[in-house]
Amino acid sequence: MFARSAFAVAVVAVVASCGVYAQEPNCARNYTVALGDTCDGISAKTNTSTYQLATVNADKIDAACDNLAVGEPLCLGIIGQDCDVVHVVASGDNCDAIAISAGTTDAILLANNPNVNSECTNIYPGEVLCTATELVYTSTSS
């Protein structure tokens, strides 16, 4: 019985410490990684651009996004610089069409997605782009 109680206390301690860790003071929204999650999948279901997720969690997520751990807390956006207006890229999409559909400009689309090159040739199906109609990120963004 004691071993079972000690195990329960240990589990509660781990969960509590993860919950505290996830609540970063400048984090606008949080997410806990679930089994089978991918960066693009998390971005699509939480209305967070792929760029924003990767940038805000650069200390946790590697460039290939192949190191997500179940139960890991992630920050989805920084207070004051959190884009939650997004478009999931489909096959055949291009920046002009995405910008027009979102009611924004190519310049704002590219500024809010600095991972996209100026020719928009490096977007891919499943990628999630910020489609806000105004600039979301400032030079001090993470």
ZATORPA-262986 format. One record per atom (N, C-alpha, C): residue number from 1; residue in one letter; atom name; y, x, z. Coordinates in steps of 0.05 Angstrom, whole numbers, plus 5000, padded with zeros to 4 digits. Layout:
<atoms>
+-------+------+------+------+------+------+
: numar : lomi : fido :    Y :    X :    Z :
+-------+------+------+------+------+------+
:   NUM :    A :   CA :    Y :    X :    Z :
...
+-------+------+------+------+------+------+
</atoms>
This chain:
<atoms>
+-------+------+------+------+------+------+
: numar : lomi : fido :    Y :    X :    Z :
+-------+------+------+------+------+------+
:     1 :    M :    N : 4976 : 5016 : 5000 :
:     1 :    M :   CA : 5000 : 5000 : 5000 :
:     1 :    M :    C : 5025 : 5017 : 5000 :
:     2 :    F :    N : 5025 : 5039 : 5015 :
:     2 :    F :   CA : 5048 : 5057 : 5017 :
:     2 :    F :    C : 5054 : 5069 : 4989 :
:     3 :    A :    N : 5034 : 5077 : 4975 :
:     3 :    A :   CA : 5038 : 5089 : 4948 :
:     3 :    A :    C : 5051 : 5069 : 4929 :
:     4 :    R :    N : 5042 : 5044 : 4931 :
:     4 :    R :   CA : 5054 : 5023 : 4914 :
:     4 :    R :    C : 5083 : 5018 : 4921 :
:     5 :    S :    N : 5089 : 5018 : 4946 :
:     5 :    S :   CA : 5117 : 5014 : 4955 :
:     5 :    S :    C : 5134 : 5038 : 4947 :
:     6 :    A :    N : 5124 : 5062 : 4950 :
:     6 :    A :   CA : 5140 : 5086 : 4942 :
:     6 :    A :    C : 5145 : 5085 : 4912 :
:     7 :    F :    N : 5125 : 5076 : 4896 :
:     7 :    F :   CA : 5129 : 5075 : 4867 :
:     7 :    F :    C : 5150 : 5054 : 4861 :
:     8 :    A :    N : 5150 : 5031 : 4874 :
:     8 :    A :   CA : 5170 : 5010 : 4869 :
:     8 :    A :    C : 5198 : 5020 : 4876 :
:     9 :    V :    N : 5201 : 5035 : 4898 :
:     9 :    V :   CA : 5227 : 5046 : 4905 :
:     9 :    V :    C : 5236 : 5065 : 4884 :
:    10 :    A :    N : 5218 : 5082 : 4874 :
:    10 :    A :   CA : 5225 : 5102 : 4854 :
:    10 :    A :    C : 5234 : 5088 : 4828 :
:    11 :    V :    N : 5220 : 5067 : 4820 :
:    11 :    V :   CA : 5228 : 5052 : 4796 :
:    11 :    V :    C : 5256 : 5040 : 4799 :
:    12 :    V :    N : 5261 : 5027 : 4822 :
:    12 :    V :   CA : 5287 : 5015 : 4827 :
:    12 :    V :    C : 5308 : 5036 : 4827 :
:    13 :    A :    N : 5303 : 5060 : 4838 :
:    13 :    A :   CA : 5323 : 5081 : 4838 :
:    13 :    A :    C : 5329 : 5091 : 4810 :
:    14 :    V :    N : 5309 : 5093 : 4793 :
:    14 :    V :   CA : 5314 : 5102 : 4766 :
:    14 :    V :    C : 5330 : 5081 : 4751 :
:    15 :    V :    N : 5322 : 5056 : 4753 :
:    15 :    V :   CA : 5337 : 5034 : 4739 :
:    15 :    V :    C : 5366 : 5033 : 4749 :
:    16 :    A :    N : 5370 : 5035 : 4775 :
:    16 :    A :   CA : 5397 : 5035 : 4786 :
:    16 :    A :    C : 5414 : 5058 : 4776 :
:    17 :    S :    N : 5402 : 5082 : 4774 :
:    17 :    S :   CA : 5417 : 5105 : 4765 :
:    17 :    S :    C : 5424 : 5102 : 4736 :
:    18 :    C :    N : 5406 : 5091 : 4720 :
:    18 :    C :   CA : 5411 : 5087 : 4691 :
:    18 :    C :    C : 5434 : 5066 : 4688 :
:    19 :    G :    N : 5433 : 5046 : 4704 :
:    19 :    G :   CA : 5454 : 5025 : 4702 :
:    19 :    G :    C : 5481 : 5037 : 4708 :
:    20 :    V :    N : 5483 : 5054 : 4728 :
:    20 :    V :   CA : 5508 : 5066 : 4735 :
:    20 :    V :    C : 5517 : 5085 : 4712 :
:    21 :    Y :    N : 5499 : 5100 : 4701 :
:    21 :    Y :   CA : 5505 : 5119 : 4680 :
:    21 :    Y :    C : 5515 : 5104 : 4655 :
:    22 :    A :    N : 5504 : 5081 : 4650 :
:    22 :    A :   CA : 5512 : 5066 : 4626 :
:    22 :    A :    C : 5541 : 5055 : 4628 :
:    23 :    Q :    N : 5550 : 5052 : 4652 :
:    23 :    Q :   CA : 5576 : 5040 : 4657 :
:    23 :    Q :    C : 5598 : 5062 : 4657 :
:    24 :    E :    N : 5601 : 5076 : 4635 :
:    24 :    E :   CA : 5621 : 5096 : 4633 :
:    24 :    E :    C : 5649 : 5082 : 4634 :
:    25 :    P :    N : 5668 : 5094 : 4648 :
:    25 :    P :   CA : 5693 : 5080 : 4653 :
:    25 :    P :    C : 5709 : 5073 : 4627 :
:    26 :    N :    N : 5706 : 5089 : 4606 :
:    26 :    N :   CA : 5721 : 5083 : 4581 :
:    26 :    N :    C : 5705 : 5069 : 4560 :
:    27 :    C :    N : 5681 : 5060 : 4568 :
:    27 :    C :   CA : 5663 : 5047 : 4549 :
:    27 :    C :    C : 5670 : 5017 : 4548 :
:    28 :    A :    N : 5674 : 5007 : 4523 :
:    28 :    A :   CA : 5681 : 4979 : 4519 :
:    28 :    A :    C : 5656 : 4961 : 4520 :
:    29 :    R :    N : 5634 : 4971 : 4510 :
:    29 :    R :   CA : 5609 : 4956 : 4509 :
:    29 :    R :    C : 5586 : 4975 : 4513 :
:    30 :    N :    N : 5564 : 4965 : 4525 :
:    30 :    N :   CA : 5540 : 4982 : 4530 :
:    30 :    N :    C : 5516 : 4969 : 4516 :
:    31 :    Y :    N : 5496 : 4986 : 4512 :
:    31 :    Y :   CA : 5470 : 4977 : 4501 :
:    31 :    Y :    C : 5448 : 4995 : 4513 :
:    32 :    T :    N : 5425 : 4983 : 4517 :
:    32 :    T :   CA : 5402 : 4999 : 4527 :
:    32 :    T :    C : 5381 : 5000 : 4504 :
:    33 :    V :    N : 5373 : 5024 : 4497 :
:    33 :    V :   CA : 5354 : 5028 : 4475 :
:    33 :    V :    C : 5328 : 5013 : 4481 :
:    34 :    A :    N : 5318 : 4999 : 4462 :
:    34 :    A :   CA : 5293 : 4984 : 4464 :
:    34 :    A :    C : 5272 : 4997 : 4445 :
:    35 :    L :    N : 5247 : 4991 : 4449 :
:    35 :    L :   CA : 5226 : 5001 : 4433 :
:    35 :    L :    C : 5230 : 4994 : 4403 :
:    36 :    G :    N : 5228 : 5013 : 4386 :
:    36 :    G :   CA : 5232 : 5008 : 4357 :
:    36 :    G :    C : 5260 : 5009 : 4347 :
:    37 :    D :    N : 5279 : 5014 : 4364 :
:    37 :    D :   CA : 5307 : 5015 : 4356 :
:    37 :    D :    C : 5313 : 5039 : 4338 :
:    38 :    T :    N : 5331 : 5035 : 4319 :
:    38 :    T :   CA : 5342 : 5057 : 4303 :
:    38 :    T :    C : 5372 : 5055 : 4306 :
:    39 :    C :    N : 5386 : 5076 : 4298 :
:    39 :    C :   CA : 5416 : 5075 : 4300 :
:    39 :    C :    C : 5427 : 5053 : 4283 :
:    40 :    D :    N : 5418 : 5051 : 4258 :
:    40 :    D :   CA : 5429 : 5029 : 4240 :
:    40 :    D :    C : 5421 : 5002 : 4251 :
:    41 :    G :    N : 5397 : 4999 : 4262 :
:    41 :    G :   CA : 5389 : 4974 : 4273 :
:    41 :    G :    C : 5405 : 4966 : 4298 :
:    42 :    I :    N : 5410 : 4985 : 4315 :
:    42 :    I :   CA : 5428 : 4979 : 4339 :
:    42 :    I :    C : 5455 : 4971 : 4329 :
:    43 :    S :    N : 5466 : 4986 : 4310 :
:    43 :    S :   CA : 5493 : 4981 : 4299 :
:    43 :    S :    C : 5494 : 4953 : 4288 :
:    44 :    A :    N : 5475 : 4945 : 4272 :
:    44 :    A :   CA : 5475 : 4919 : 4259 :
:    44 :    A :    C : 5474 : 4896 : 4279 :
:    45 :    K :    N : 5456 : 4899 : 4299 :
:    45 :    K :   CA : 5453 : 4876 : 4318 :
:    45 :    K :    C : 5475 : 4875 : 4340 :
:    46 :    T :    N : 5491 : 4897 : 4342 :
:    46 :    T :   CA : 5512 : 4897 : 4362 :
:    46 :    T :    C : 5540 : 4897 : 4350 :
:    47 :    N :    N : 5542 : 4894 : 4324 :
:    47 :    N :   CA : 5568 : 4895 : 4310 :
:    47 :    N :    C : 5583 : 4921 : 4316 :
:    48 :    T :    N : 5570 : 4943 : 4312 :
:    48 :    T :   CA : 5582 : 4969 : 4317 :
:    48 :    T :    C : 5577 : 4986 : 4292 :
:    49 :    S :    N : 5597 : 5000 : 4282 :
:    49 :    S :   CA : 5592 : 5017 : 4259 :
:    49 :    S :    C : 5573 : 5040 : 4265 :
:    50 :    T :    N : 5558 : 5048 : 4245 :
:    50 :    T :   CA : 5540 : 5071 : 4248 :
:    50 :    T :    C : 5556 : 5096 : 4257 :
:    51 :    Y :    N : 5580 : 5099 : 4245 :
:    51 :    Y :   CA : 5597 : 5122 : 4253 :
:    51 :    Y :    C : 5605 : 5121 : 4282 :
:    52 :    Q :    N : 5614 : 5097 : 4291 :
:    52 :    Q :   CA : 5623 : 5094 : 4318 :
:    52 :    Q :    C : 5601 : 5099 : 4338 :
:    53 :    L :    N : 5577 : 5088 : 4333 :
:    53 :    L :   CA : 5554 : 5093 : 4351 :
:    53 :    L :    C : 5548 : 5122 : 4353 :
:    54 :    A :    N : 5547 : 5136 : 4331 :
:    54 :    A :   CA : 5540 : 5165 : 4331 :
:    54 :    A :    C : 5562 : 5181 : 4344 :
:    55 :    T :    N : 5587 : 5175 : 4339 :
:    55 :    T :   CA : 5609 : 5191 : 4350 :
:    55 :    T :    C : 5612 : 5187 : 4380 :
:    56 :    V :    N : 5611 : 5162 : 4389 :
:    56 :    V :   CA : 5614 : 5157 : 4418 :
:    56 :    V :    C : 5591 : 5169 : 4434 :
:    57 :    N :    N : 5567 : 5171 : 4421 :
:    57 :    N :   CA : 5544 : 5181 : 4435 :
:    57 :    N :    C : 5535 : 5208 : 4424 :
:    58 :    A :    N : 5553 : 5224 : 4415 :
:    58 :    A :   CA : 5546 : 5250 : 4403 :
:    58 :    A :    C : 5531 : 5268 : 4422 :
:    59 :    D :    N : 5535 : 5264 : 4448 :
:    59 :    D :   CA : 5521 : 5280 : 4467 :
:    59 :    D :    C : 5492 : 5271 : 4472 :
:    60 :    K :    N : 5485 : 5247 : 4461 :
:    60 :    K :   CA : 5459 : 5236 : 4466 :
:    60 :    K :    C : 5442 : 5233 : 4440 :
:    61 :    I :    N : 5456 : 5227 : 4418 :
:    61 :    I :   CA : 5442 : 5221 : 4393 :
:    61 :    I :    C : 5445 : 5245 : 4374 :
:    62 :    D :    N : 5423 : 5255 : 4363 :
:    62 :    D :   CA : 5425 : 5277 : 4344 :
:    62 :    D :    C : 5433 : 5267 : 4317 :
:    63 :    A :    N : 5439 : 5285 : 4298 :
:    63 :    A :   CA : 5449 : 5278 : 4272 :
:    63 :    A :    C : 5429 : 5260 : 4256 :
:    64 :    A :    N : 5404 : 5264 : 4260 :
:    64 :    A :   CA : 5384 : 5248 : 4246 :
:    64 :    A :    C : 5377 : 5222 : 4261 :
:    65 :    C :    N : 5388 : 5219 : 4285 :
:    65 :    C :   CA : 5383 : 5195 : 4301 :
:    65 :    C :    C : 5353 : 5191 : 4305 :
:    66 :    D :    N : 5339 : 5213 : 4311 :
:    66 :    D :   CA : 5310 : 5210 : 4315 :
:    66 :    D :    C : 5302 : 5217 : 4344 :
:    67 :    N :    N : 5322 : 5217 : 4362 :
:    67 :    N :   CA : 5316 : 5224 : 4390 :
:    67 :    N :    C : 5323 : 5201 : 4409 :
:    68 :    L :    N : 5324 : 5176 : 4400 :
:    68 :    L :   CA : 5330 : 5154 : 4418 :
:    68 :    L :    C : 5307 : 5151 : 4437 :
:    69 :    A :    N : 5313 : 5146 : 4463 :
:    69 :    A :   CA : 5293 : 5142 : 4483 :
:    69 :    A :    C : 5295 : 5114 : 4494 :
:    70 :    V :    N : 5272 : 5100 : 4496 :
:    70 :    V :   CA : 5271 : 5073 : 4507 :
:    70 :    V :    C : 5283 : 5074 : 4535 :
:    71 :    G :    N : 5301 : 5055 : 4540 :
:    71 :    G :   CA : 5314 : 5053 : 4566 :
:    71 :    G :    C : 5340 : 5069 : 4568 :
:    72 :    E :    N : 5346 : 5086 : 4547 :
:    72 :    E :   CA : 5370 : 5102 : 4548 :
:    72 :    E :    C : 5395 : 5085 : 4544 :
:    73 :    P :    N : 5414 : 5088 : 4562 :
:    73 :    P :   CA : 5439 : 5073 : 4559 :
:    73 :    P :    C : 5457 : 5086 : 4538 :
:    74 :    L :    N : 5469 : 5069 : 4521 :
:    74 :    L :   CA : 5488 : 5079 : 4501 :
:    74 :    L :    C : 5514 : 5064 : 4504 :
:    75 :    C :    N : 5535 : 5078 : 4497 :
:    75 :    C :   CA : 5562 : 5065 : 4496 :
:    75 :    C :    C : 5566 : 5057 : 4467 :
:    76 :    L :    N : 5575 : 5033 : 4462 :
:    76 :    L :   CA : 5579 : 5023 : 4435 :
:    76 :    L :    C : 5607 : 5027 : 4425 :
:    77 :    G :    N : 5626 : 5031 : 4442 :
:    77 :    G :   CA : 5654 : 5035 : 4433 :
:    77 :    G :    C : 5672 : 5043 : 4457 :
:    78 :    I :    N : 5694 : 5055 : 4451 :
:    78 :    I :   CA : 5713 : 5064 : 4471 :
:    78 :    I :    C : 5735 : 5042 : 4473 :
:    79 :    I :    N : 5743 : 5036 : 4498 :
:    79 :    I :   CA : 5764 : 5017 : 4502 :
:    79 :    I :    C : 5789 : 5024 : 4486 :
:    80 :    G :    N : 5799 : 5005 : 4471 :
:    80 :    G :   CA : 5823 : 5010 : 4454 :
:    80 :    G :    C : 5816 : 5021 : 4427 :
:    81 :    Q :    N : 5792 : 5030 : 4422 :
:    81 :    Q :   CA : 5783 : 5041 : 4396 :
:    81 :    Q :    C : 5755 : 5032 : 4391 :
:    82 :    D :    N : 5751 : 5005 : 4391 :
:    82 :    D :   CA : 5724 : 4994 : 4388 :
:    82 :    D :    C : 5724 : 4975 : 4365 :
:    83 :    C :    N : 5712 : 4983 : 4343 :
:    83 :    C :   CA : 5710 : 4966 : 4319 :
:    83 :    C :    C : 5685 : 4948 : 4322 :
:    84 :    D :    N : 5688 : 4922 : 4323 :
:    84 :    D :   CA : 5665 : 4904 : 4324 :
:    84 :    D :    C : 5665 : 4885 : 4300 :
:    85 :    V :    N : 5681 : 4891 : 4280 :
:    85 :    V :   CA : 5681 : 4876 : 4255 :
:    85 :    V :    C : 5668 : 4895 : 4234 :
:    86 :    V :    N : 5644 : 4887 : 4226 :
:    86 :    V :   CA : 5628 : 4906 : 4210 :
:    86 :    V :    C : 5615 : 4892 : 4185 :
:    87 :    H :    N : 5605 : 4909 : 4168 :
:    87 :    H :   CA : 5590 : 4901 : 4144 :
:    87 :    H :    C : 5565 : 4918 : 4142 :
:    88 :    V :    N : 5542 : 4906 : 4139 :
:    88 :    V :   CA : 5517 : 4921 : 4135 :
:    88 :    V :    C : 5515 : 4926 : 4105 :
:    89 :    V :    N : 5514 : 4951 : 4097 :
:    89 :    V :   CA : 5513 : 4958 : 4069 :
:    89 :    V :    C : 5487 : 4948 : 4057 :
:    90 :    A :    N : 5489 : 4935 : 4034 :
:    90 :    A :   CA : 5466 : 4925 : 4019 :
:    90 :    A :    C : 5464 : 4942 : 3993 :
:    91 :    S :    N : 5441 : 4942 : 3981 :
:    91 :    S :   CA : 5437 : 4956 : 3956 :
:    91 :    S :    C : 5457 : 4946 : 3935 :
:    92 :    G :    N : 5471 : 4964 : 3922 :
:    92 :    G :   CA : 5491 : 4957 : 3902 :
:    92 :    G :    C : 5519 : 4954 : 3912 :
:    93 :    D :    N : 5522 : 4955 : 3939 :
:    93 :    D :   CA : 5549 : 4953 : 3950 :
:    93 :    D :    C : 5566 : 4978 : 3943 :
:    94 :    N :    N : 5592 : 4974 : 3941 :
:    94 :    N :   CA : 5610 : 4996 : 3938 :
:    94 :    N :    C : 5635 : 4991 : 3956 :
:    95 :    C :    N : 5650 : 5011 : 3961 :
:    95 :    C :   CA : 5673 : 5008 : 3980 :
:    95 :    C :    C : 5694 : 4988 : 3970 :
:    96 :    D :    N : 5699 : 4987 : 3944 :
:    96 :    D :   CA : 5718 : 4968 : 3934 :
:    96 :    D :    C : 5710 : 4939 : 3940 :
:    97 :    A :    N : 5685 : 4933 : 3934 :
:    97 :    A :   CA : 5675 : 4906 : 3939 :
:    97 :    A :    C : 5674 : 4899 : 3969 :
:    98 :    I :    N : 5666 : 4919 : 3985 :
:    98 :    I :   CA : 5665 : 4915 : 4015 :
:    98 :    I :    C : 5693 : 4910 : 4025 :
:    99 :    A :    N : 5712 : 4926 : 4017 :
:    99 :    A :   CA : 5740 : 4923 : 4026 :
:    99 :    A :    C : 5751 : 4896 : 4018 :
:   100 :    I :    N : 5747 : 4888 : 3993 :
:   100 :    I :   CA : 5758 : 4862 : 3983 :
:   100 :    I :    C : 5745 : 4839 : 3999 :
:   101 :    S :    N : 5719 : 4840 : 4003 :
:   101 :    S :   CA : 5705 : 4819 : 4017 :
:   101 :    S :    C : 5714 : 4817 : 4046 :
:   102 :    A :    N : 5722 : 4840 : 4058 :
:   102 :    A :   CA : 5730 : 4840 : 4086 :
:   102 :    A :    C : 5760 : 4834 : 4089 :
:   103 :    G :    N : 5775 : 4833 : 4067 :
:   103 :    G :   CA : 5803 : 4829 : 4068 :
:   103 :    G :    C : 5819 : 4853 : 4078 :
:   104 :    T :    N : 5808 : 4876 : 4072 :
:   104 :    T :   CA : 5822 : 4901 : 4079 :
:   104 :    T :    C : 5826 : 4918 : 4055 :
:   105 :    T :    N : 5836 : 4942 : 4058 :
:   105 :    T :   CA : 5841 : 4960 : 4036 :
:   105 :    T :    C : 5821 : 4983 : 4036 :
:   106 :    D :    N : 5818 : 4996 : 4013 :
:   106 :    D :   CA : 5800 : 5020 : 4012 :
:   106 :    D :    C : 5810 : 5041 : 4032 :
:   107 :    A :    N : 5836 : 5045 : 4034 :
:   107 :    A :   CA : 5847 : 5065 : 4052 :
:   107 :    A :    C : 5840 : 5060 : 4081 :
:   108 :    I :    N : 5842 : 5035 : 4089 :
:   108 :    I :   CA : 5835 : 5028 : 4117 :
:   108 :    I :    C : 5805 : 5030 : 4121 :
:   109 :    L :    N : 5790 : 5021 : 4102 :
:   109 :    L :   CA : 5760 : 5023 : 4104 :
:   109 :    L :    C : 5752 : 5052 : 4107 :
:   110 :    L :    N : 5763 : 5069 : 4091 :
:   110 :    L :   CA : 5755 : 5098 : 4093 :
:   110 :    L :    C : 5766 : 5110 : 4119 :
:   111 :    A :    N : 5789 : 5103 : 4127 :
:   111 :    A :   CA : 5800 : 5114 : 4152 :
:   111 :    A :    C : 5783 : 5106 : 4176 :
:   112 :    N :    N : 5773 : 5081 : 4176 :
:   112 :    N :   CA : 5756 : 5072 : 4198 :
:   112 :    N :    C : 5727 : 5081 : 4196 :
:   113 :    N :    N : 5720 : 5093 : 4174 :
:   113 :    N :   CA : 5693 : 5103 : 4170 :
:   113 :    N :    C : 5695 : 5132 : 4159 :
:   114 :    P :    N : 5704 : 5151 : 4176 :
:   114 :    P :   CA : 5709 : 5178 : 4166 :
:   114 :    P :    C : 5684 : 5193 : 4156 :
:   115 :    N :    N : 5660 : 5181 : 4161 :
:   115 :    N :   CA : 5635 : 5192 : 4151 :
:   115 :    N :    C : 5631 : 5186 : 4122 :
:   116 :    V :    N : 5647 : 5168 : 4111 :
:   116 :    V :   CA : 5644 : 5160 : 4082 :
:   116 :    V :    C : 5664 : 5177 : 4066 :
:   117 :    N :    N : 5653 : 5189 : 4045 :
:   117 :    N :   CA : 5670 : 5207 : 4028 :
:   117 :    N :    C : 5690 : 5190 : 4011 :
:   118 :    S :    N : 5710 : 5203 : 4001 :
:   118 :    S :   CA : 5732 : 5188 : 3987 :
:   118 :    S :    C : 5722 : 5174 : 3962 :
:   119 :    E :    N : 5700 : 5183 : 3950 :
:   119 :    E :   CA : 5689 : 5169 : 3927 :
:   119 :    E :    C : 5669 : 5147 : 3935 :
:   120 :    C :    N : 5663 : 5145 : 3960 :
:   120 :    C :   CA : 5645 : 5125 : 3971 :
:   120 :    C :    C : 5617 : 5127 : 3959 :
:   121 :    T :    N : 5609 : 5152 : 3953 :
:   121 :    T :   CA : 5582 : 5156 : 3941 :
:   121 :    T :    C : 5561 : 5162 : 3962 :
:   122 :    N :    N : 5568 : 5163 : 3987 :
:   122 :    N :   CA : 5548 : 5170 : 4007 :
:   122 :    N :    C : 5541 : 5147 : 4026 :
:   123 :    I :    N : 5548 : 5122 : 4019 :
:   123 :    I :   CA : 5539 : 5100 : 4035 :
:   123 :    I :    C : 5510 : 5093 : 4026 :
:   124 :    Y :    N : 5496 : 5080 : 4044 :
:   124 :    Y :   CA : 5468 : 5074 : 4038 :
:   124 :    Y :    C : 5461 : 5046 : 4050 :
:   125 :    P :    N : 5441 : 5033 : 4038 :
:   125 :    P :   CA : 5433 : 5006 : 4049 :
:   125 :    P :    C : 5424 : 5009 : 4078 :
:   126 :    G :    N : 5434 : 4991 : 4094 :
:   126 :    G :   CA : 5428 : 4991 : 4123 :
:   126 :    G :    C : 5450 : 5003 : 4140 :
:   127 :    E :    N : 5467 : 5020 : 4127 :
:   127 :    E :   CA : 5489 : 5032 : 4142 :
:   127 :    E :    C : 5508 : 5010 : 4150 :
:   128 :    V :    N : 5521 : 5013 : 4173 :
:   128 :    V :   CA : 5539 : 4993 : 4183 :
:   128 :    V :    C : 5567 : 5005 : 4182 :
:   129 :    L :    N : 5585 : 4992 : 4167 :
:   129 :    L :   CA : 5613 : 5002 : 4165 :
:   129 :    L :    C : 5632 : 4984 : 4180 :
:   130 :    C :    N : 5652 : 4997 : 4192 :
:   130 :    C :   CA : 5674 : 4982 : 4205 :
:   130 :    C :    C : 5692 : 4970 : 4183 :
:   131 :    T :    N : 5696 : 4944 : 4184 :
:   131 :    T :   CA : 5712 : 4931 : 4163 :
:   131 :    T :    C : 5737 : 4917 : 4175 :
:   132 :    A :    N : 5747 : 4929 : 4197 :
:   132 :    A :   CA : 5772 : 4918 : 4209 :
:   132 :    A :    C : 5794 : 4920 : 4189 :
:   133 :    T :    N : 5814 : 4902 : 4192 :
:   133 :    T :   CA : 5837 : 4901 : 4174 :
:   133 :    T :    C : 5859 : 4919 : 4183 :
:   134 :    E :    N : 5856 : 4933 : 4205 :
:   134 :    E :   CA : 5876 : 4952 : 4214 :
:   134 :    E :    C : 5862 : 4977 : 4223 :
:   135 :    L :    N : 5877 : 4999 : 4227 :
:   135 :    L :   CA : 5865 : 5024 : 4236 :
:   135 :    L :    C : 5855 : 5020 : 4265 :
:   136 :    V :    N : 5830 : 5028 : 4270 :
:   136 :    V :   CA : 5818 : 5025 : 4296 :
:   136 :    V :    C : 5819 : 5051 : 4311 :
:   137 :    Y :    N : 5814 : 5073 : 4298 :
:   137 :    Y :   CA : 5812 : 5099 : 4311 :
:   137 :    Y :    C : 5839 : 5114 : 4309 :
:   138 :    T :    N : 5845 : 5128 : 4330 :
:   138 :    T :   CA : 5869 : 5146 : 4330 :
:   138 :    T :    C : 5859 : 5175 : 4330 :
:   139 :    S :    N : 5877 : 5193 : 4328 :
:   139 :    S :   CA : 5869 : 5221 : 4327 :
:   139 :    S :    C : 5856 : 5231 : 4353 :
:   140 :    T :    N : 5859 : 5215 : 4374 :
:   140 :    T :   CA : 5847 : 5222 : 4400 :
:   140 :    T :    C : 5820 : 5209 : 4404 :
:   141 :    S :    N : 5809 : 5195 : 4384 :
:   141 :    S :   CA : 5784 : 5181 : 4388 :
:   141 :    S :    C : 5762 : 5201 : 4391 :
:   142 :    S :    N : 5740 : 5192 : 4403 :
:   142 :    S :   CA : 5717 : 5209 : 4409 :
:   142 :    S :    C : 5703 : 5216 : 4383 :
+-------+------+------+------+------+------+
</atoms>
